Amino acid sequence: MIHVSRREHFNAAHKLWNPNWTEEKNIEVFGPCANANWHGHNFELIVTVKGEPDADTGFVVDLKALSTLIRRLVIDKVDHKNLNMDVDFMQGKMASCENLAMEFWKILKPAVDKITSQGGLHKVTLYETPRNFVEYYGE
């Protein structure tokens, strides 16, 4: 089994805020991420596909096709956006990195599985900062 990854980049703003909590509790739990005027990140999204290389091409996935798919289905919808306000699939959800990665999985899995030779989407990795990231395997 081979794992092939594509890295994409986007910039977005968000705020972590639980409307059921007081302002004090939100600030206690989320700190600066609860800033009333939002805050932003330079996100890195890594999409990993698994499979066996195709006999004709030697590819598990055509990386150009994978990049195009990621950009069309995800990046174009989140880049330079407010995740809480502008992104339809995040409406009503906490705009955490964890939730964002799970939503990306839901969007990407059916399309990625169609363009892989014998495998499919393996993992979505989302870096919020160079030191903070999540990995989601669809579980």
C-alpha positions as a printed NumPy array, in Angstrom:
array([[  0.   ,   0.   ,   0.   ],
       [  1.391,   3.407,  -1.007],
       [  0.372,   6.703,   0.618],
       [  0.496,   9.834,  -1.561],
       [ -0.116,  13.325,  -0.173],
       [ -0.924,  16.736,  -1.593],
       [ -0.439,  19.934,   0.434],
       [ -2.629,  22.981,  -0.159],
       [ -2.713,  26.319,   1.63 ],
       [ -5.461,  28.739,   2.615],
       [ -5.966,  31.739,   4.879],
       [ -9.07 ,  32.097,   6.988],
       [-10.448,  33.782,  10.076],
       [-12.559,  32.258,  12.809],
       [-13.604,  32.597,  16.409],
       [-14.041,  29.883,  18.999],
       [-17.136,  30.747,  20.984],
       [-19.814,  28.698,  22.669],
       [-23.048,  30.741,  22.72 ],
       [-24.316,  28.695,  25.67 ],
       [-21.488,  29.972,  27.863],
       [-20.823,  33.326,  29.473],
       [-18.223,  35.635,  27.998],
       [-15.996,  34.864,  30.976],
       [-16.16 ,  31.11 ,  30.412],
       [-15.505,  31.501,  26.667],
       [-12.416,  33.587,  27.399],
       [-11.293,  31.152,  30.102],
       [-11.576,  28.137,  27.774],
       [-10.668,  29.623,  24.384],
       [ -8.398,  32.52 ,  25.409],
       [ -7.392,  34.767,  22.493],
       [ -9.267,  32.446,  20.106],
       [-12.491,  33.915,  21.546],
       [-11.539,  37.4  ,  20.374],
       [-14.741,  39.305,  19.588],
       [-13.165,  40.592,  16.364],
       [-12.009,  37.162,  15.153],
       [ -8.46 ,  35.998,  14.457],
       [ -6.802,  34.348,  11.471],
       [ -4.511,  31.517,  10.484],
       [ -2.409,  30.434,   7.549],
       [ -3.759,  26.897,   7.282],
       [ -1.999,  23.985,   5.607],
       [ -4.206,  21.159,   4.388],
       [ -2.606,  17.827,   3.527],
       [ -4.777,  15.232,   1.834],
       [ -3.361,  11.703,   1.854],
       [ -4.577,   9.027,  -0.537],
       [ -3.762,   5.325,  -0.257],
       [ -3.703,   2.647,  -2.881],
       [ -1.697,   0.531,  -5.253],
       [ -0.012,   2.111,  -8.262],
       [ -1.911,   1.822, -11.532],
       [ -0.218,  -0.601, -13.951],
       [ -0.34 ,   1.892, -16.842],
       [  0.649,   5.139, -15.092],
       [  2.471,   4.012, -11.97 ],
       [  0.273,   6.462, -10.03 ],
       [ -1.932,   5.857,  -7.024],
       [ -3.551,   9.158,  -7.949],
       [ -2.85 ,  11.861, -10.489],
       [ -1.609,  14.645,  -8.192],
       [ -2.707,  17.369, -10.604],
       [ -6.252,  15.967, -10.563],
       [ -6.116,  15.684,  -6.762],
       [ -4.963,  19.297,  -6.433],
       [ -7.713,  20.516,  -8.75 ],
       [-10.317,  18.577,  -6.786],
       [ -9.115,  19.895,  -3.386],
       [ -9.062,  23.467,  -4.659],
       [-12.518,  23.267,  -6.249],
       [-14.274,  21.47 ,  -3.392],
       [-12.522,  22.974,  -0.359],
       [ -9.951,  25.732,  -0.86 ],
       [-12.168,  27.935,  -3.033],
       [-14.827,  27.798,  -0.292],
       [-12.594,  28.649,   2.685],
       [ -9.701,  30.761,   1.417],
       [ -9.841,  34.343,   2.696],
       [-13.162,  33.638,   4.379],
       [-14.562,  33.859,   7.886],
       [-15.155,  30.202,   8.755],
       [-17.949,  31.046,  11.195],
       [-19.871,  33.34 ,   8.876],
       [-18.97 ,  32.692,   5.218],
       [-18.617,  28.916,   4.913],
       [-21.879,  27.055,   4.385],
       [-20.709,  23.677,   5.688],
       [-19.508,  25.25 ,   8.96 ],
       [-22.789,  26.98 ,   9.792],
       [-23.974,  26.03 ,  13.276],
       [-20.707,  24.244,  14.106],
       [-17.831,  25.25 ,  16.345],
       [-15.127,  26.412,  13.923],
       [-12.383,  24.337,  15.541],
       [ -9.611,  22.742,  13.544],
       [-11.027,  19.328,  14.51 ],
       [-14.486,  20.09 ,  13.123],
       [-13.031,  21.673,  10.014],
       [-10.943,  18.572,   9.27 ],
       [-13.992,  16.324,   9.672],
       [-16.023,  18.508,   7.293],
       [-13.199,  18.448,   4.741],
       [-13.218,  14.636,   4.948],
       [-16.97 ,  14.473,   4.285],
       [-16.599,  16.718,   1.246],
       [-13.48 ,  15.104,  -0.19 ],
       [-13.987,  11.371,   0.407],
       [-16.495,  10.584,  -2.368],
       [-14.62 ,  12.623,  -4.981],
       [-11.125,  11.425,  -4.004],
       [-12.203,   7.792,  -3.96 ],
       [-13.336,   8.145,  -7.582],
       [ -9.932,   9.33 ,  -8.837],
       [ -7.688,   6.779,  -7.071],
       [ -6.543,   3.584,  -8.743],
       [ -7.236,   1.043,  -5.974],
       [ -7.728,   2.714,  -2.64 ],
       [ -9.095,   6.053,  -1.613],
       [ -8.883,   8.867,   0.886],
       [ -6.684,   7.819,   3.811],
       [ -6.202,  10.917,   5.946],
       [ -6.842,  14.639,   6.176],
       [ -4.218,  16.628,   8.082],
       [ -4.924,  20.253,   8.909],
       [ -2.275,  22.576,  10.33 ],
       [ -3.703,  25.609,  12.087],
       [ -0.219,  26.76 ,  13.099],
       [  3.191,  25.186,  12.494],
       [  2.887,  23.508,  15.919],
       [ -0.857,  22.765,  16.117],
       [ -2.476,  20.304,  13.766],
       [ -5.1  ,  17.576,  13.588],
       [ -5.274,  14.342,  11.648],
       [ -8.547,  12.704,  10.687],
       [ -8.948,   9.213,   9.255],
       [-12.718,   9.266,   8.84 ],
       [-13.333,   7.267,  11.99 ]])
